[in-house]
Amino acid sequence: MKLKQIQCLGIPVFWGSGLAEYNGKSYRFMVMERLGIDLQRIFDAERRFEKELVLQLGIRILDALAYIHENEYVHGDIKAANLLLGYTNPHEVYLADYGLSYRYCPNGNHKQYKENPRKGHNGTVEFTSLDAHKGVAPSRRGDLEILGYCMLQWLCGKLPWEQNLKDPVAVQTEKIKLMDELPHSVMKLAPPGSSCSEIAKFLACVYDLAYDEKPKYEVLKKILVDGLESSGRYYDGPLEISTAKRTRSQPASKGLKGDLPKPTRRQFQQKQGKLEDKELNHLRKTGPTITKRRQDEGKEVEFNRMLKHEEPQLEKPVRHDHHPQTVFWEVEKRSHQNRTSRSPKSLQEISGGMTTTSASSSFNLTSSDEIYKYSITIVVLLVLIFLSLYFL
């Protein structure tokens, strides 16, 4: 990287892999560094990339492919869905998904060219190479051809054969026609106000390569760099992309909230139902305890309030306990005050009539007062006994 002055090699860091068992089944896993959004989602939103961005992406992917090829492997499935921005630095692009990678040159011996119709049209149909359409094992020129198709789609918005993707043979025929008629076949696809000259030159150089020939990566890179610098841009500068316009310290995934699929009404209702069931179960477990505690606290507060309210009216000092004798003093005093305040007229009549009424009338009045007083005392004592048993 230092010798070639590459700031970022767009290959994800591999942390490890292994085999795990779950429910009696074995699963292979691989751990790699966390990456951000893929270019396909951005392309679907933008529908087309600016020429400068296309050339920037092409240069960086070319550097990654050169490194992979030097280590005897080819990728075989370059496309926007497999190109991801960096998680912390969205101006970096990484080539991921090596499911179709192939060791084209084991121990320095290049695979022989051999067509196999049974393995034809392997890979992603709209981007796969002509060799792959014929069932030939992937090679370096195939990776570069796929990259050329990707750049053409990003710049023009679509490829000439996209309406025939269900017919791989028709797609193959369209690709052969495109490559045979270079550069005119590519130049006419350019959108208004732009040019596809760099992509046409790139594909022409790739089309001239033999199956086992080593590509001239620096020549291909210079084609793209010259086109980028002619517009005043640099290939190692920041990417001119809407999703990448954020600070280097901000994770690229934080700007994706608007891109994430929103939950459907059914999913929302299911989630709400789960939350309500969870809350109901919690209340069922804690409800009786809370209710009993609140009842105990309410009774204790009410009883204390009653004692505090009656305390200033006592003529004798009152201890703060539940002694029956203390309550008797309170009841006697309170009953006397109630009779005085509620029926002053009756007392006057009684006092005035004592000189004229008989002894039997006075005795009846005294008896009724004593019955009333004792009744109140009994009720209070029963309440105190109940409370004492409850709190003990």
DAWOSUL-V527471 format. One record per backbone hydrogen bond with DSSP energy under -1.0 kcal/mol. NH is the residue of the N-H (numbers start at 1). CO is the residue of the C=O. If there is no record, write none. Layout:
nh,co
NH,CO
NH,CO
This chain:
nh,co
6,1
11,9
15,31
16,31
18,29
20,27
22,25
25,22
27,20
29,18
31,16
33,13
36,85
39,83
40,80
42,38
43,39
44,40
45,41
46,42
47,43
49,154
54,50
55,51
56,52
57,53
58,54
59,55
60,56
61,57
62,58
63,59
64,60
65,61
66,62
67,63
68,64
69,65
70,66
72,69
73,68
74,102
82,79
83,80
84,94
85,37
86,92
92,89
94,84
95,10
96,82
102,74
104,102
105,72
108,105
109,106
111,104
116,134
119,116
120,117
121,132
122,132
127,124
128,124
133,129
134,130
135,132
136,131
143,139
144,140
145,141
146,142
147,143
148,144
149,145
150,146
151,147
152,148
153,149
154,150
155,151
156,152
157,153
162,159
164,161
167,164
171,167
172,168
173,169
174,170
175,171
176,172
177,173
178,174
179,175
180,176
181,177
185,181
187,183
188,184
189,186
190,187
194,191
200,196
201,197
202,198
203,199
204,200
205,201
206,202
207,203
208,204
209,206
213,210
217,215
220,216
221,217
222,218
223,219
224,220
225,221
226,222
227,223
228,224
229,225
230,226
231,228
232,229
233,228
237,234
241,239
245,242
246,244
252,87
254,251
256,253
260,256
268,264
269,265
270,266
271,267
272,268
273,269
274,270
275,271
276,272
277,273
278,274
279,275
280,276
281,277
282,278
283,279
284,280
285,281
286,282
287,283
290,286
291,287
292,288
293,289
294,290
295,291
296,292
297,293
298,294
299,295
300,296
301,297
302,298
303,299
304,300
305,301
306,302
307,303
308,304
309,305
310,306
311,307
314,311
321,319
327,323
328,324
329,325
330,326
331,327
332,328
333,329
334,330
335,331
336,332
337,333
338,334
339,335
340,336
341,337
342,338
343,339
347,343
348,344
349,345
350,346
351,347
352,348
353,349
357,353
362,358
363,359
364,360
365,361
366,362
367,363
368,364
369,365
370,366
371,367
372,368
373,369
374,370
375,371
376,372
377,373
378,374
379,375
380,376
381,377
382,378
383,379
384,380
385,381
386,382
387,383
388,384
389,385
390,386
391,387
392,388
